[in-house]
Each structure stands twice: as structure tokens, then as C-alpha cells.
């Protein structure tokens, strides 16, 4: 038993170190002034992400399982709690960017302090090591979610600067293989989605595995490209209410949308802001930074629809999870490559909107305690996205992973893949 505890502790300590260091590498290109800006209540300052992910381990692991542990600063519990009402009050989300103190240097000290004590705990062969392992796994997957948010939020924050700053210079040499209009048929029938596998990590919103009935359907071989989306724009897609849901059309008018977020037309050519600065738009790249409303309107314009999340998972579960993820360092969708799979780029590049509202699976049960707030309380007025993006860590994605955002959300790397009913 002692040997098993030691193996668990060693594995966790290694994984913990890798994930925490990956976060620090993401913020390494930033200057001190970049860490505090918050351009919208939908995004958070980089400094807050670094502190909040650290607070998670301090609050849910160290204070419970390391008897002599003393919190780094007592007021951090108020500043860096995100939304856990059962833990206590917290600083309002929209005002996170007003916090010039604690300083960036102090936040780095906080991370070092918590990491040091986490490594002590993980090396202690604690008698409750299995319970600790479960919490650490949640914490590390939570940190990977914030690694993605660090990139998406930096991009949105930098975009407010008329100088359009460069976060990191990258060069994409992906071959420009044109997309096709091919639709891949699936027979449907009684299928299973979700997971009940206790040997691999999953969030509570992915459980349990359950049966759903699918009518025969087709799924596009490629995600929709910039070239295809430009055709929608040029055909008056943003001026024709017949393509739009009522809430979507109201949003288009209120926000004066005329193209995806980060696009700008200059002298008849489209430009796009990326984390490598503003670049000419590449036509064969998957379109990204579109809302659910825009994705749905484009699908209607094409005479097709968005897939359900069950259709998406059933189609994707036999495809190897690989593609353009954050690990490659581009943080931008890439042109289509000559992959062998029928379903190209179904993982990575862009999160793909589905037509499915974010609701619990049958017999789903939230986690006990404060962590029960992690997913379940957001199951209202949000839509499901699948597949991960160019800002998602590869090890974070699996076929059953459910992302979710409000239908008007555009700052994520979100795109779409078309579906239609089979004849």
C-alpha cells in the first residue's frame, strides 16, 4: 500500500510541476504593464488568472490536507475566489482590472509559496492520497482552462490598443490545402455519448455515459473557412434578418456586427488581428471568433444547420485527438492540411458551436461541496462547443469534453462545422 501511495504521489508531483510551469511560460512574453488590464467584464487580467489558479490549490487542497499550512495572505481569499458562493464573498468580476495591488511580483511569490507546499504535500505519502489526487486532477484541469483563457483574454485586451501589440511572433508554414464541400454520412441509430470511465479524468458535466437516438445525418469534412464566410458577408448576411434568430438579429443591430471579431477590411482586403499582430486574412483558415448566432445564421444561409453535440461526439469519437493545439505555440487557426481522416481538423484550431443548449446529462450528479458549483450552476442560457482550439492544451481535450458559452460570445477561438439531415 505504501508503494502505491508513493507512486501516486510521484506521478501527481510530476504532473503538477509540468502544468504549473506551462502557465508561467505562457505569460513570459508579457511586460509588467500587460498583467493588469481588463478590457471587458467577460475577460480577466492575466495577473488574476495566475492568482486564482493558485488560490484553487490553496483553498481546496492545502488548507484541508496539510495540517500546518498557513494561507499566504488572508485577504486573497476575497480577491481571488471566482464564483464559489459556498466558500465566501468575492471581489466582483467586472472590477478585477482595478486591482493594481497585489503586484505582479507578489503574485509570483504567492504561486511559489503554494507550489512549494503542494510539493511537500504530494511527497508526504498522505493517508488520504486518493482524495488528494482527485482534487489535484480537478485543479490541474482547471488550470489548463485558465491557460486557454490567458491567451484569449490577452488577445482581447491587446486588441483595445490602437498599436495592436504583438504577444509573440510566430510563423505558420502549413500547406494551403483547399477545403471541400464534402459531407460525411453517418447512419445514426441508438448510440452512446458521455463517459462513465473512472480510470480517466472527466468533469462532472461529461458524466454519465448514456444512450441517445440519432437520425441519419451528415457532417462537413472541414470546418467553415474564412473564404466561405466572406461569401456570406458579401451576400449581405449581416443585413438579412431572415437568417438570424431573433436574439441574434437584435445583437447584430445593437453591436453593429458586420464581420467576425478581430476582422478589418482595408482597401478591399480583409485583415485579422492575431496574437502575432495584425495579418492579412488567409482564406483557407477556419473562420474563428464567431458567436453562436453568427454560426447559426451562416448555416441557415448555406441551407444547412449546426450539428447537435451528440452528433458531433458520435462522429468524432473514432478520430485520434490531434491537431493544432496550444502546445504548437501558434495560438491561431491554421490552413487545412492533408490529414488522412475523413473529418479534418475536428480537434484543435477552433471550438465548434453545436445547436445543443448546455444542460445536464440524464442521471448527472454534481460534485459534493463547493466544487459542485464548478459546472452545474451554469447550465442555463449557454450553448455547447466541442473539439478544443488552437489555445487549448492538447492533453486537456477528449471526445466527451463539453465547453459552453453564452450565444453572443466571440472572444473565444470559436468556429463551426456544418451538418445536415441525411436523405
Secondary structure, DSSP 8 states (H G I E B T S, - for coil): -HHHHHHHHHHHHHHHHHHHHHHHHHHTT--GGGGS---STTS--HHHHHHHHHHHHIIIIIHHH-TT---S-TTHHHHH--S-TTT-----GGGGGG---S-HHHHHHHHHHHHHHHHHHHTTT-TTHHHHHHHHHHHHHHHHHHHHHHHHHHHHHHHTSTT---S---------------EEEE--EEEEES---TTS---GGG-S-EEEEE--EEEESS--BHHHHHHHHHTTTTT-GGGS-HHHHHHHHHHT--SSTTEEEETTEEEEEETTEEEE--TTBB--S--HHHHHHHHHHTT-EE--HHHHHHHHTTS-S-SS-GGGS--S--B----SSSSTT-SSSSEEEEEEE----TT----SGGGGGTTGGG-SS-EEEES--TTS-GGG--TT--EEE-TT--SS-EE--EEEE--
